[in-house]
Amino acid sequence: MDNISKLQEALTWANLAVLLAVYFASLIFYRLFWTLFPNSPAYYDLVQNGQYTFKIVDLHKKYGPIIRISPYELHVIDPAFFEKLFRQDGRWDKYAWVYKAFFVEGATICTASHELHKARRQPLNQFFSKTKVAARQGIIDHNITKFCGRVSQFSGKTVKVRDALSALARDISCEFILDKTYGNLDQEDFNIAITKMIQDGAGFIWRVSKHLRQESEEDSKNLLSISTTSSPVELPSRTIVHEIVDSKLPPEEKKLARVHDDVTTISSAGFETTASVLRLVLFHIYNNQEILRQLRAEIDTVMEASLFNDEKLEVKKLEQFPYLTSVIMEGMRLSPAIGSRMARIAPDRDLFYGNFRIPAGTPVGMTIILMHTDETLYPAPLSFNPDRWMDLEERKKMEKTYAPFSRGTRMCLGMYLAWAQMYLIVARVVHLFDFDFKGIEPADFEMVSDQFVIGTKGNAVLNGLVTLRKA
């Protein structure tokens, strides 16, 4: 009997071991492979190269305006819900699962917690305020002058406008943030390697941040050292490093690794988003002679006859031009930087969509590009039509669901810097140059994949014959 009992006990433990082995093997199999099966989010994002945004649209058509798109996450496509989800009041966390993929957990942009994000962002807000951007417009101006000089060298030839605009946006971003330019405009090929890196697809912030770390880590270290030891007289121009060091953040938030996460993500996230809008806008301006004519009629009122006029053109003056503003707004409608859904979490309260109760802590996402191309809001949504913004009363109504910089507590930090660049670059380029973008179509700028940024059919290529505008 003792032997039988021992045998039964051994079999029991053996069975348990087998069950555990099967369980863990199944769990590993599920996590590694099931998510790649057809109809799973990972399948559309990875195997189908960024197609889940379009699958979400199909699911909404089948199941309604609010759906579950993963075991943990909801998605809403109803524009009326936007102001309820992306707002200033209340606590709003980000969905940590998304931002951990960037491996820059110290960065403000990737901070999930509402409280920690608020603390980290507070010292940066003033640095990127509209007043500070206006005061430092000279950084934008002299980089645009360099850009125009480079483009003019190609007069009568084909210039790679995509690469030139990316180089311009990178140099402005880095100089504004770190008081140093890395000379992208000075390079013969406009440092095309970074542009290609971005066009490779998803994770662009991580890819570009990793690249910029190689160039800016020592600069961040030096700035951190200077800002903590130098007297005010010895300090160079203010950078975001100074703002962080001089803030009320605790000491651990001012260490090099954390500060450098902010330096790299803010500088990298800010330039390609701006450059993508500029590419789309310039194509449509030169692809439609009536748009070009109306725009030049406005711009020429403040530009002197000399095409290469050095007189400072202030952003606040350009902001008063209704057609220029409408052109830029239409560009940002069709290219609102991010192609992915953005989820928010109310950690301390339930949310409600109609009769649906959304439990506290549930990630709920909306996708800006889907809202911006909703035909119930924007007739002929894929057409580039600045006139839709010209009626100020209609514009006011549409702005409720117009969010190229997002909304709420996580609104884009560099919004005013981006606006200033677009006003000044478009005005100067349209005043100085003529472009012929042969072989490029409007459809080349339409979203065809979600690469976190907007993946387009034409891969953002914008090669064109450039000539100096005749006075």
C-alpha positions, 0 to 999 in steps of 0.5 A, a space after each residue: 500500500 505504501 508503494 501504491 500511495 507513493 506512486 499516486 503521489 508521484 503521478 499527482 505531482 507529475 500531472 501538476 508539473 505537466 499542467 503547469 508546463 502546458 499552461 506556461 507554454 500556452 501563455 508564451 505561445 499566446 503572447 508570441 504568436 496569437 497576437 500575430 494571427 489575422 484580425 489581431 491588432 498586432 497582425 494589422 500593425 506588424 504583418 500588414 504594416 500599419 493597417 490597424 487604423 483602417 481596420 478600426 474604421 471597418 469595425 466601427 462601420 460594423 459595430 457602431 461608434 464605440 468599440 473594443 479594439 483590444 482586450 484592454 482598450 476602447 476606441 470612439 469615432 464620434 467627433 462629439 465625444 472628442 471634447 469630453 475626452 481631450 480636455 483640461 479639467 480632471 486627471 488624465 493619464 496616458 496609456 503606458 503600454 503604448 509609450 513604453 515602446 519608445 524606451 525613453 521613460 524619463 521623457 515628458 511626452 512618454 509620461 503616463 501619470 497625470 501628476 508626474 506629467 504635470 510636474 515635468 511639463 510645468 518648467 517647459 511651458 513658458 519656454 515654448 510659450 507664444 511670447 518666448 517664440 516671438 522673442 526668439 524669432 531670429 532663430 527661425 529667420 536666419 535658418 530660413 534665410 540659409 534654407 532659401 540660399 541653399 534652394 536658390 543654388 538649385 535654380 533651374 534644376 531639381 531640388 529634393 524639397 522633402 529633405 531640404 524641409 526636414 533639414 530646416 525643421 531639424 536645425 530650427 528645433 535643435 537651435 531653439 531647444 539646445 541653442 546649437 544647430 547640427 548643420 543639417 542645412 549645411 550638408 550637401 544631401 541635407 543629412 538625408 539619413 535622418 529623413 530616411 530613418 523617419 520614413 522607415 516607419 513606426 517608432 520614429 521618435 525612438 529611432 530618431 531619439 536614439 540617433 540624436 543621443 549620439 550627437 546631443 548627449 555630450 551637449 546635454 551633459 555640458 549644459 547641465 554642468 553649466 546651468 548648475 555651476 555658472 553665474 547668470 552672466 556666464 550662461 549661454 542662451 536659455 535652453 530647456 536644460 536650464 528650465 528643468 534645472 531651475 525648476 522646482 522638480 526634485 533632484 532625481 528629475 534633474 539627473 542627466 539620463 532623465 533630462 536627456 530623455 526630454 532633450 532628445 524626444 522634444 527635439 525629434 518629435 518637433 521637426 518631422 511633424 512640422 516638415 510633413 505639413 510643410 511638404 503637403 502645403 507647398 505641394 498643394 500651393 504650387 499644384 493649384 495656380 489659384 491658391 498660389 495667386 491668392 496667397 501671393 496677393 496677400 504675402 506681397 503686401 508685406 514683402 518688398 519688391 526685392 525678392 531677397 529682402 532682409 527686413 524682418 517679417 513678424 509672425 504676428 503680422 502674418 497671423 492677420 492674413 486670413 488666406 495664409 492662415 486658411 492654407 496652413 490650417 487646411 494643411 494641418 487638417 490633412 497632416 495632423 502629425 500622428 496617424 495612430 490613435 491616442 488613448 486617454 485614461 480617467 484614473 479616478 472616475 467613470 466616463 460615459 458615452 451615451 448609455 455606455 459606462 466606461 469604468 475608471 482606468 480604461 484606456 479610451 482612444 480617438 484618432 485625429 486623422 479620422 476625425 479630420 477626414 470625416 465627411 460629415 464635418 468636412 465635405 470632400 474631406 480629402 480635397 485641399 480646400 483653404 476656402 473652407 476656413 475663410 468664413 470665421 463663423 464657420 471656422 469657429 464651429 469647425 475648430 471644436 473638432 480640429 486638433 492637429 496639436 491634440 487637446 487637453 492636458 497633453 496638447 503639443 508642447 511646441 505648438 507655437 513654435 510650429 505655427 511660427 515656422 509654418 507662417 514664416 517658411 510658407 511666406 518666404 518660399 512662396 514669395 521667392 520661388 516657383 516650383 514644378 512638381 511633375 509626377 507627384 499627385 495629391 493622392 501621394 500625400 494621403 495616409 495609407 498606413 499608420 507608422 505612428 506618424 502618417 505613412 503616405 503613398 508617396 513616402 513624403 517624396 517632393 522633388 521639384 524643378 525650382 526657379 527664382 520667381 520673377 519680380 
